[in-house]
Amino acid sequence: MLVYKLFEVMVNKEDFTTRFDSFVKVIGLSSDPLQGFAEMWYHIFLWFVFSSVLVHAFASIIAFFCLRKHKIGRFIPVAIIIMGFLGPMTGGSITSVAIAGVYRAAGFTMAPLYAMVFGIGQTVMVLVVSFSRILATM
């Protein structure tokens, strides 16, 4: 019973009943400060998806022009674009939940600009790990 009461105090019902902003409103940074858990997660997640797709689209354009005469290699840009969506949908949603959970547990409100920084920061961290030799040492 004590655990249930503690959980009830920690989690507000308003956190999960919010209406999500449109994609244009999130990318335009034109929303009010984010107070609920779901709002924070949604904004961070959308920024991660947007920045990841942008980076992967740039990489697929380069790959297409470099491999356009190759028999099979011309299809590699399609795989790059798919990974641009698949990464944020799996690992990105989990890390966005973790960031929003820490903010919500601390009782902070999050400015939309901070959501942008956290979303783009996740993409930058993926790029750093991808281009470094960190994974090879594990």
WOHU-V330045 format. One record per helix or strand. SS is the DSSP state (2 for helix, 1 for strand). FROM is the first residue (numbers start at 1). TO is the last residue. Records with the same first field share a line. If there is no record, write none. Layout:
SS=FROM-TO, FROM-TO
This chain:
2=2-10, 13-16, 23-27, 37-67, 73-106, 112-131, 134-137
1=34-34, 110-110
